[in-house]
């Protein structure tokens, strides 16, 4: 690995580990309801969080059954944090209030969402390098890591990136099995990842169906007698079911203990009546498609998938290349093409049929997080085409889409709590906050480097990585720097993206109110020192 490439990977890891966008004043419901159940399991030995609500304060996103409160979310992350919380409690003195909220959230994110994603990026790089040229594979992996929902939801203790990690890990196991590089026991790993996915996020079942399709097609497309193919499929299904069984059984037992039936989730007993209509009708609130939900999920200036990560637009023409590549294709490649098409169709239907207004204060359309890693190979196949055929203008434009994704999603992730009434997540909220010196909290701040210097340093690192990605993708094979035509096309693309953000930013009272509110709850405003682990009573 070259020194420059090693520095980029070190910068990526540093951004994941050092950034900590969290503000206790927001009482982040999706995160705290899970961690309150973790507290309850350790402190009181109960599934319900009544005692935690009494002792640590009220949080949202709750379900209530027979007077007992539970998180409305799937329970995997709550249980996964138990050994971590128990360790922190012992280190803090072993009493009930030994673990303050900030270190609890920080270490829960670090060990349960950040580090798993960094491991996943290693898997993504290995997978992409098997299909793409190393420069494209590496640049695309970095773009996924910093320019997509993976970055945003790794820095939140929510299940969306956990779902993406588990789905891709399951897919990776199936891929290695399909290539004959792993023994059949790899299907146990894939099954365990699938079961854990549903235990982490109920809607992850949509991605699991895609994995099932992929596994079946890789076996059925093989050159072997029909009886042998079906025999292999039966063995694979049995092993995968065996791997998933512990998680499925545990989830059913949890539902039965908390909500009275193995198939009843917390969404049937939501505590807030205002949220009930979002989950009524259809399947868990999934109904017939709504054009508004489709358009806003993908193109909204506030949290549209392609608005924040425009490089994913390359996956649309790339899907055709994946599905209709010239020459001989392996059973695994044909299965991957059909799986990707099915996942795009399924997730598009889902986001178009679920209430857009339920996304909450989030960066991007959060329930599409599990889809994003499966769009990387199609995007990479399209990226390689102009590089190989000598079209510098197309290469420069595509490279800038990658770099702009890192800058756009990165600066939005610096905030990571995006109010619903902001006009544009970047121009209406993130840039005004950064311009006023309100950078995200992080390890550098806790170590004593004052804001805004600590945050400005991390922003400079982010932009430097974006510049490296642009150079790596835009330069032709064998050249050190992009051609002038590629540079011109890249600058023109950047101008179009910047103009689109400027035109969709209202700078109205709603934008100003959102900026003022977040400034009022900011954990590390300019000139203020905040301890990471305050003394008891502080």
Secondary structure, 3 states (H helix, E strand, C coil): CCHHHHHHHHHHHHHHHHECCCCHHHCCHHHHHHHHHHHHHHHCCCCCCHHHHHHHCCCCCEEEECCEEEECCCCHHHHHCHHHHHHHHHHCCCCCCCCCHHHHHHHHHHHHHHHHHHHHHHHHHHHHHCCCCHHHHHHHHHHHHHHCHHHHHHCCCCCHHHHHHHHHHHHHHHHHHHCCCCCCCHHHHHHHHHHHHHHHCHHHHHHHHHHHHHHHHHHHCCCCCHHHHHHHHHHHHHHHHHHHHHHHHHHHHHHHHHHCCCCCCHHHHECCHHHHHHHCCCECCECCCCHHHHHHHHHCCCCCHHHHCHHHHHHHHHHHHHHCCCCCCCHHHHHHHHHHHHHHHHHHHHHHHCCHHHCCCCCCCHHHHHHHHHHHHHHHHHHHHHHHHCCHHHHHHHHHHHHHHHHHHHHHHHHCCCCCCCCCHHHHHHHHHHHCCCCCCEHHHHCCCCCCHHHHHHHHHHHHHHHHHHHHHHCCCCCCCCCHHHHHHHHHHHHHHHHHHHHCCCCCHHHHHHHHHHHHHCCCCCCCCCCCCCCCCC
